[in-house]
Amino acid sequence: MLNKSFDALVIGSGASGSFAAKELTERGLEVLLLEAGPNITEDDFKSIADGPKQAGIQPLARARAALKGQYVQARTIFYSQQLKRFFVNDWQNPYSTPSDAPYLWIRGRQLGGRLHVYGRVLLRWSDYDFKASSRDGHGQDWPISYADLAPYYDRVEDALGLYGNRDGVASLPDGNYIKKPKLTAVEEAFKARVEANWPNRSVVSWRYMPPNPKRVPQPLLAARATGLLTERADAIVRQITTDPVTGKPTGAEFIDRRTKQAETVSAKVVVLCASPIESVRLLLNSKSARHPNGLGNSSGLLGRYFMDHIPSLTYGTVPGVTGWEQDDTLPDDPIYGSTGGVCVTRFENLGRATNSKFLRGFRYEGTIGRHFVDDDQPARFGFMGFGEMLPNPDNRVTLHPWRKDAWGIPIPHIRCAMSRNERELLREQIDAMVEMAEKAGLEVQWSGSPLGLEEKGKGAFPNSSWLSRLIFRLSFKKSMMMGSAVHECGGARMGSDPATSILNAYNQCWDAKNLLVTDASSFPSSGTAGTTLTIMALTVRACEHIANEFKAGRL
């Protein structure tokens, strides 16, 4: 089957790749999907007997994972040994960073990518995100608006069956939801107290996708049902091949993950969905006479304006409340446990400047009273903050000049450093969350960010052993650095001018119109909401456009 030429080649099978396969096959194109990691079926999950319970610090589990090759992946704050198989081996997949700007790259290589380990919170962006530059003059606006993407948000939400409420918050547009989620009693109390103390702040339920019992992403199942999808797992793409005369992509060269043998496939359209760092790495490695600095890099901006959310954590207990509250709006999943929580939507610098210390803003998502604890133990809460990082050309992904991975491919070198604006924003982000928690009657034990760890009261994890607490304190900055939000974006940004962007408004490469890049590398700005729903909607919109162009013979 791989000796034929396909209508379209999709590289990557996660948030963007799964929807690219669905959209293109349902529009009649014959599609080849290449995934760098192994295939995944429902049977792969049956060996995970117990779902996640009380996570805690897990120093021994993290140490074992590090010794077996996951010395980076095991540093993620919410590490779960039940799901360790869905993170990469860092010995085989190294990367580098500047010594003064460390970055935590959390990733998974298997069918579905990181969809097996993400939080399933799916939030829409608004024009406070897409058109932020028009308000404060920094960076550049997206070449599309919320109105352009809204119909595609609808289609993705309908396909996935999200839970959520229609809350009427301008900075977080409402979507299409099949069921209303439930807040715990202590989350309801938190919402009431925060909104009473700060009328300009909104506390809403998560908008989220319930755990998928079939485990294989639903869009891939839909693509399979068309009979037009061919899948090849264990295919690590080394470069996108191009026509030496026209410069247009003609397919890809990949290496079999197990045999390390090289193979080549052909396609008329290439859709790159490998995740931001991997996609930029692949484009930079796809050099040719027509593309001497990398495919799509005539502007010289490929890899630049790389971003991630500015992360923070606030954690503690709920005085007077013990145990945990089961959410009965959906069955408890044997792998992922319970789902749901609260979001504090962005409230700074929206219609006007409300905080002159920094540009843009931040938001939070977390849970109160949902963490599994014994019935006689205090209920817990945890909030993660996500601040917007401004686009900076010096933050970029490049190829290391000599280091290579286990398959002989140059590794990425990642620079993602905070500026003064991000540091000012982060301090306010931490202080605001601590203030809200304490005003709501919660007991903060610790808060932290790339700036460090601050303990209060009984300190972090007071019921854990002294050794576990010491390990937590010593390793905190390595776990809570840039990248720990796992919302990386940028590097191949969309725009209205080929001189200042890599892609047009339909995610087409300016330098090669039969190449799409639809993962978060296409983002011109980072926003504050999670990237996943916007990745999916952009992919559906871009693939609808390219399918029409393909059928009309305009490629």
HELIX and SHEET records of a PDB file:
HELIX    1   1 ALA A   15  GLU A   26  1                                  12    
HELIX    2   2 ASP A   43  LYS A   46  1                                   4    
HELIX    3   3 PRO A   59  LEU A   67  1                                   9    
HELIX    4   4 GLN A   73  ARG A   75  5                                   3    
HELIX    5   5 GLN A   81  PHE A   86  5                                   6    
HELIX    6   6 GLY A  113  HIS A  116  5                                   4    
HELIX    7   7 ASP A  127  PHE A  130  1                                   4    
HELIX    8   8 ALA A  132  ASP A  136  1                                   5    
HELIX    9   9 TYR A  146  LEU A  160  1                                  15    
HELIX   10  10 ALA A  185  ASN A  197  1                                  13    
HELIX   11  11 GLN A  218  ALA A  225  1                                   8    
HELIX   12  12 PRO A  276  ASN A  285  1                                  10    
HELIX   13  13 ARG A  420  LYS A  439  1                                  20    
HELIX   14  14 TRP A  466  SER A  479  1                                  14    
HELIX   15  15 ALA A  520  SER A  522  5                                   3    
HELIX   16  16 THR A  532  LYS A  551  1                                  20    
SHEET    1   A 6 LEU A 229  ARG A 232  0                                        
SHEET    2   A 6 VAL A  31  LEU A  34  1                                        
SHEET    3   A 6 SER A   5  ILE A  11  1                                        
SHEET    4   A 6 ALA A 262  LEU A 272  1                                        
SHEET    5   A 6 PRO A 249  ASP A 256 -1                                        
SHEET    6   A 6 ALA A 235  THR A 242 -1                                        
SHEET    1   B 6 LEU A 229  ARG A 232  0                                        
SHEET    2   B 6 VAL A  31  LEU A  34  1                                        
SHEET    3   B 6 SER A   5  ILE A  11  1                                        
SHEET    4   B 6 ALA A 262  LEU A 272  1                                        
SHEET    5   B 6 ALA A 512  VAL A 517  1                                        
SHEET    6   B 6 GLN A 508  CYS A 509 -1                                        
SHEET    1   C 7 VAL A 203  SER A 205  0                                        
SHEET    2   C 7 VAL A 342  VAL A 344 -1                                        
SHEET    3   C 7 PHE A 362  ILE A 368 -1                                        
SHEET    4   C 7 PRO A 378  GLY A 387 -1                                        
SHEET    5   C 7 ILE A 310  THR A 322 -1                                        
SHEET    6   C 7 GLU A 443  SER A 449 -1                                        
SHEET    7   C 7 GLY A 452  GLU A 455 -1                                        
SHEET    1   D 2 VAL A 397  LYS A 404  0                                        
SHEET    2   D 2 PRO A 410  ILE A 414 -1                                        
END                                                                             
